[in-house]
Amino acid sequence: MKKTFALRVDEEVLSAIERWAADEFRSTNGQIEWILNEALKRAKRNPQKKKQP
């Protein structure tokens, strides 16, 4: 389940993320999720997926 929350980001940082997202054919939200997931993987802190029956 995804949770909604407000995120404050510097305008220039958001512009850079929007350009990056367009280059990768993702939405801005999708790009931010991808960045966060990659950072969690690299830090070996990614949450374990729950097994579905």
Helices and strands as residue ranges (DSSP letters): H 11-23, H 28-42
